Structure formats: C-alpha cells, structure tokens
Amino acid sequence: MINFTEVNKSLALKLMLVHVFIIGLANYIVQFPLEVFGFKATWAMFLFPLVLVATDLTTRLTNKYQARLVVGLMFPGSSRVLTV
C-alpha cells in the first residue's frame, strides 16, 4: 500500500495537469479534419499519443505507486475538461 506522506504532491500535481491538458487539447482539436496522403484524419491523431509519453514520464520520474496515483486521479480531471 502506498504511504501518502511520501508522495511528492507538487510533482504529482504537475504530472496530472500535463495529462489533463493533453487529453483536453486532443479532444478539442479532433473536430479539425485534415487529409494525409489521401486518408482522412484529425489533428488529434498526432497529439493523443503524447498521453503515452506523459504516462511513461510519470513512471520514470516517480515510483510505480505514485504513478498509479497520478494516472488514477487524472481521470476525474480529464472527464471534467471533456464536459466543459
């Protein structure tokens, strides 16, 4: 079990905000279509993979327990961004 007194709250908050920002921006720009080599796509196709980079960065900067906390607490924030 994770000891919440050992969690770097400043780093966790910054990492959560990075996740929420990327997901919110990707969901906004999905409405702008583009055509790449004859295939219809959206700009979010290029941006959303950054969530994987942010998750990997979270895991590398913290331990696995804090990374789970960051990703788990990020979902309510990103769902709030989606409803606005």
C-alpha positions in Angstrom: 0.0 0.0 0.0 1.2 3.5 -0.8 2.2 5.8 2.0 0.7 9.2 1.1 3.1 11.1 3.2 5.9 10.1 0.9 4.2 11.4 -2.3 5.7 14.4 -3.9 2.5 16.4 -4.2 4.0 19.2 -6.3 5.3 16.8 -8.9 2.1 14.7 -8.9 0.0 17.8 -9.5 2.2 18.9 -12.4 2.1 15.5 -14.0 -1.7 15.3 -13.6 -2.1 18.7 -15.2 0.1 17.6 -18.2 -2.2 14.5 -18.7 -5.4 16.6 -18.4 -4.0 19.3 -20.8 -3.1 16.7 -23.4 -6.4 14.9 -23.2 -8.4 18.1 -23.2 -6.5 19.6 -26.2 -6.7 16.3 -28.2 -10.5 16.2 -27.6 -10.8 19.8 -28.7 -8.8 19.5 -31.9 -10.4 16.3 -33.0 -13.0 18.5 -34.7 -10.5 19.8 -37.2 -10.1 17.4 -40.1 -7.1 17.1 -42.4 -6.1 14.8 -45.2 -2.8 12.9 -45.2 -1.8 11.1 -48.4 -5.5 10.7 -49.3 -6.5 9.5 -45.8 -9.0 11.5 -43.8 -7.7 12.1 -40.3 -7.7 14.7 -37.5 -5.0 16.6 -35.7 -5.7 14.7 -32.5 -4.3 11.6 -34.2 -0.9 13.2 -33.8 -1.4 14.7 -30.3 -3.1 11.9 -28.4 0.0 9.6 -28.4 1.6 12.2 -26.2 -0.5 10.7 -23.3 1.6 7.6 -23.6 4.7 9.8 -23.4 3.4 11.6 -20.4 2.5 8.3 -18.7 6.0 6.9 -19.3 7.5 10.2 -18.0 5.3 9.8 -14.9 6.5 6.3 -14.3 10.2 7.3 -14.8 10.0 10.4 -12.5 8.2 8.6 -9.7 7.8 5.2 -8.3 5.1 2.8 -9.6 2.7 3.6 -6.7 2.8 7.3 -7.2 2.5 6.9 -11.0 -0.7 4.8 -10.4 -2.0 7.6 -8.1 -1.3 10.3 -10.7 -3.0 8.4 -13.5 -5.9 7.3 -11.3 -6.5 10.9 -10.1 -6.1 12.3 -13.6 -9.3 10.7 -14.9 -11.8 12.7 -13.0 -10.0 15.9 -14.0 -9.9 14.9 -17.7 -13.6 13.9 -17.6 -14.4 17.4 -16.2 -12.4 19.0 -19.0 -14.4 17.0 -21.5 -17.8 18.2 -20.2 -16.9 21.9 -20.3 
